[in-house]
Amino acid sequence: MSDNALPLAGVKVVELSTFIAASTTGRFFANMGADVIKVESGKGDPERNGAVGEGISPDPLENTSFELENGNKRGLALNLKSEEGMKAFFKLFATADVFITNNRKQSLVKMGIDYDSLKEKFPKLVYGMVTGFGEYGPVKDVPGFDFTAFFSRGGYVNTMRQKDGDVFNMVPGLGDHNVGLNLAAGIMAALYKAKATGVGDKVECSLYETAVFNMSMNLCAVQYPEYGMHYPINNYESQNPCNTAFRTKDDKYIQVCFPQYNMFFERYITAIGRPDLINDKYFPQENLLKNGLTRDLYDQMCEAFKNLTADEAVERLTKADVPFSRCFSLEEIVDDEQAWANKCFYKFKFRNGNEKSLVEQPIRLGSIDDFDHRRAPDIGENTREILSEIGYADADIDAMLEKGEAYFIPKEVK
């Protein structure tokens, strides 16, 4: 698709980011047609070197993680510790609509690129920032990643574990991707205002605030200690013990979910082969709770699923029209026909010749059949052309590259 046909064609975004969250925001704008300029140091975004910890190929030409967040962007590498590097950086803002960063507040202030320092010079600029724990409060300056600010302080660890069990395995990037798209939504609102009024705004989104919002239903519920069970709980302690995952005969899991116990119980319990449990001990739910039989019912359901393979359970529950899903592994999701039918993935060929399935951002526009999938830039790959666009002569660019005030560091392609 032509960039001019995309909804954000003509919007310029300057991105000073590392790792995942803010880079995800930049990828959203790049997908939608904006000119996103990713600014890096000569060492590049550390996400370029995360292969060992993320379980991906160590080949720098096949970095799936970096590609996911940084495709469709242009790359500019500057030495922001040099006077000329900062001068060029500020020239970018003169023609930019949006600035995206996840630099920590104290670093932004030191560099003179915090919101308060820029808003008078560039009044139309929309300033989007990702933080770990938010802009205020006692831990505002503490470094934050999704394992800490999102999963841990945000309540996931102590909510989603079993009461008698260890904590669950946290998944890298889950909180970051939430934050990245939340920030994109806020920037779009501010950009709409800026286009209408000529006045930009600051948009802030943190890992911690996002986790708190995601937990909002339960955070309301805990204020009523006299009602219900409160997390962490064991599966059998739930007021509706049907809403859990059950292990099948072939060691797979089936997750059942029907918030209205009385609506689904009879057809569900019949489907798993236990119609004898439809009696006034277990039904309606009021009787189940009054008789204190949630653990007993849970145990009997566990036994019922042990007599079914996953395929048998899927067939029966589908026929009964009960809300459920088999619990898929990550390996299964990569090949899931449901994912491919909804364009969750796209095939991407790396410069080393290998082809892998990469994940598309989960936002669709009816007018766009497929997004472009241009590869992520090398460090400073577009340095020369971008500096030329903001007024630098070729000789000046050559001098900056020679002095280490700007960089072009292409990957070697064999």
N, C-alpha and C positions, 0 to 999 in steps of 0.2 A: 504493500500500500504506500502511496506517495505520502511523505511527511506532511505536505500541505493539506491533505484530507483528514489528518488526525486532529482531535479537538484542541490540543494545546500547542499546535504549530504556531511559532512566533514567540512563545514564552521562553525566556532564558533563565536557567537555573545555575547558580554557582554552588557546588557541593564541596564542603571541607569535612570529610567524614572518614572514619575507620570502622572496621568490623561490619556489623550487620544492620542495625536498626535504621540509622539515618541513610545508609546506602540503599535500603529497601525503599525509602521515600523517594530518593532520587530515581530509582529504577521505575517507580510508578510514573513519574513525570516524563521520563525518557520514553516509556512505552506509549504514552499518550501524545507524543510528538514534540515535546519540549526539547530545546537544546540544553542538555545537562552537561556541564563542564565539571568533571571530578578533579579537584586539586589535591595533589599529593606532594610529599617531600621526595627527595632523591631515593630514599629507602622504600617508598611506596607504602600503601595501606598494609598493615600487618596481616590482614585477611588473605593477602597474596601468599602467605607462608604458613597457612594453618593446616596443611595436609595431614601431618602426623596426628594431631589431636582430633581431627574430624573424620579420620578413616577414609580418606580419598587418595587418589593418585598423587604421588610426590612430583610428577612431571609438571613443571610450571606452565606448560602449554595445555594442560588438561585440569585446570583448577575449577571444578564444578561450583564450589561455594562462591568464589569470587565472581564467576560468570553469572550466577543467579542474580546477584545484587547489582552488578555493574555493566551488564550488557546495554547496548544502545546509547552509551554515553561517550563523550570525548574526554581525553586525558590531557591535563596540564600539570606539569611538575615544576614547582618553584621552591626556592630556598627562602622561607618566610622569616628566617633569622637575619637575612640580608636586607639592606635598605632598598635595593633595586627590586628584590623579590616582593617585598611588601608594597612597593609603589605599583608594580604590575598587578598585584592582587586587588588593590583599591581601584585600579582602572576598570577591572571587571565589574565592580558594583555599579559603575556609572550606566551600564547598559543592561543590568540584570533586573529581573522581576522578582526573583526568589533567591534567598540564601538558606542553605540547609547545613547544619553542623551538629556533631555530637561532642565537640571539644568541651572540656569541663569549664565551668564559669570562670574560675580564677585564671585559666589560660586565655580565655577570650578577652578578659579585661586587660591582662598584661599585654596582649597583642593589639589592643585597641579596636577589636572587632566584636565587642559585646553589643547588644541591641542599643543601649543608651548612647554608645559612642557613634553608632552608624545612622540612627534615625534622623538626625538633623541634616546630615550630609546627603542622605539618600532617602528622602521622605516617602517615596513610592515603594520602597523595598519591603517585601514580606519576608520576615525573619523567622525561620523555623528551627527549633532546637530540641534535641533529645537529651534528657538527663537520666541519671540512674534513680535517684530518690526524690526528684522534684527540686524546685528552685529555692525552697525555704525549709526551715526546720533544722533540728540538731545534726542530721546526717547529710545535709545538702551537698557537702563537699567530699563525701566519701565516694570512692570509685564504685560504680555499680554495673553489674552484668546481670543477665536474666536469671542465672542460678541464685543470685543473692537478692537483688532488689525486687525481682518478679516472683520467682518461685518461693523463696524463703520468707522474706518480710511481707510479701503480698499474700501469704496464707495458703498457697498451694500444698506445700509439704505437709503441714499439719491438718489439712482438710482431706486430701486425697489418699493418704496412707491408711492402712488398716490400723485400728486402735491397738491391737496386740502385735503389730508387725513393724518391720523396718520401713524407712522412707522409700519412696519409689525412685526409679531412675529418671533424672531430669533430662530433658531433650534440648540440646543446643539450638538456639535460634527461635524457639517457640515464642518467648516473650518479645524478642527483638522484632519479629515479623508483625506481631500485634501492634507494637508501638509504631513501627514504620508506616503502616497503613492508617493508623489513627492520626499520626502527624500529617500525612498527606491530605486527609479529610479536613483538618483544621487549616492547612495552608490554602486549600481550594476556597474555603470560605473567606479567608483574608484576601486572597487574590481577587476574588469577585468584588470585594469591597474596594480594593485598590484600583481596579479597572474602572469602577463607577465613580470614585471620589478623588483619586489621585493620592490617597493616603494609605500607606502600608500599615503593618501591625506585626507584633511578635506573637508567635504560636509556639507553645511549649508542651511537650508530652514526655512523660517519664515511664520507665518500666514499673516503678512502684504504683503510680497513679492508675496505670492501665490494669494492673493486677487487682487493685482495690475495686475498680469499676467492674471487672469481670466477676468478682466475688460479691457483687452488690446484693443479690437476693439473700445469700446466707448471712451477710453482714447485717441486714435488716432482721433476719430471723433470730440471731443470737441475742437480740435485745429483749426477747421473750423467753427467758429461761424456764418459765413454768410450762412451756409447750414443747412437745416433741423431743427428739434426740439431737444432740449437738456434736459436731465433728471434733476430733476423729471418732469414727464408729467402726464397729465390725459389721460385715454384711448382714449377719443374722439379727442385728439389733435394730435395723431399720423398721419404721412403721409399715413400710411396704417392702418386705423381703424379696418380692418378685423382681424389683428393680436392681438387678445385679447381674454379674456374669457367671455362667455356670460351665463347668468343665464337662466335655462330652467323652464318650467311650474312646475316641481316637485322639484324646489330648488336645482338642481345640476348645475355644471358648465361644459361648453364645451370650451376648448382652441383651437382656430383655428390659424394656422400659415402657410402663404404662402408669402415668401419675394417678389415673382414676382406677383404683383397684377394683371397685365393684363393677365397672363397665366391662373389663376385659377378663376377669379372673376365671369365669366359667369356661370360656372357649380356650383360654390359655392352658388351664390345668388339664382339660380334656385332650388338647393337642399333644401334651407330653406324656399322655398315658395314665393319668391319675384322676379320672372323673370321680373316684370315690371320695376325694377331698372336698367335693362340693356338698358341704353340710353346714349346719349351724354352728359348728366349732370354728370353722375357718372363713365362713362367709355369712353376712357381709363383713367388711373390714372392721366395723365396730366390734363384732364378736371376736374376731382374731385378736384384737388388742385387749379386749376385756378379759379374754381367757388366757392371755399371756403366752400365745402360741407362735410368735414370730420365729423363734429359734427352731421350733419343731417343724413348722412349714418349710423353712429354709433347708433344713436337713433332708426332708422328704423330696424337695425339688432337686437337690444335689444328686440324690440317689436316682431319681427319674432320668436325669440327663446322662448319668453314667451308663444307662442302658441304650442310649441313642448315639449314633455317629453324628458328626456335624452336618453332613448332608441330609440325614434323616430329620434332624431337628429343624433345619432350614426349610425342608419341604413341608413339614407339618405346621410350623408356625406361619409360613407364607399362606398356606391354604386357610388357616384360621384367621388370617388378617390381624395378627398380633404385632405390635411394634417391636422389632428386634433387629439385631445385626450380628452376623458372625464377626468375631474380632480378628481383623486382618493383621498380618505381619507387615513390616515395611517392604520386605521383598515381594509380597503379594500385591501391595498397593501399586508398585511400579508397573505391574502387568494387569491391573484391574481394568476390565472393559468399561466399568462405570466412570473411572477417572479419564480414560481416553475419550469416551463419548462426550464428556464435558470439557475437553481440552485442558485438563489439569497439567498435562505434560506436552512437551514438544521435543522433537529430535534435534540434537545439536552436534555438528561435526567440528571437532577441535582441529587445530593446525597440525597436530601430530598424526592426524588421520583417523583417530578413534571417534566413535559416535556414541553418545549417551543420551538418556532421557533426562531433561531438565524440567523443573517445575515452573508453571506459569503463575503469575499473581492472580488471585481469585476474584478479579473484577472484570466484568464483561460489558461491552457496549454493543448493542444490536447492530450498529453500523460498521463495526470492525469484525471481520471474519477471523483474521489472524493478526497478531502483533508482529512487528519486525523483530528479528532476533540477530542483530549485529553483535559481534563479539565485543567483550569488554576491552578497553584500550590497554596497551602496555604503559608502563610508567612514562608519562610525558609524551605519549605518542603523537598528540596533536599540539604540542607546545608551540612549535613554530607558527602554525596557521592561526592559533588563537591569539598569540602575541601580535601577529601581523594585523589581525582584525581590530585590536584595540590601539593600533597606532604605532607599533614598533617597526622600524626599518630593518631590513635583513641584516645589516651590519651590527645594529644594536642587539639583535637576537643572537647573532654569532658571539658577540662579546659576553652576553649573559650566560650562554652555554659554556663558553671557555672559562669564565670566572666561577662557575658553580652557583650562579644566581638563578638559573633555570636548568632543567634537565630533559634529555630525551634518552631513555634506556630501553631500547627494543629487546624483546626476547629473541634468542637465537632459534631459528627454525631450520632443522636439519632435513 
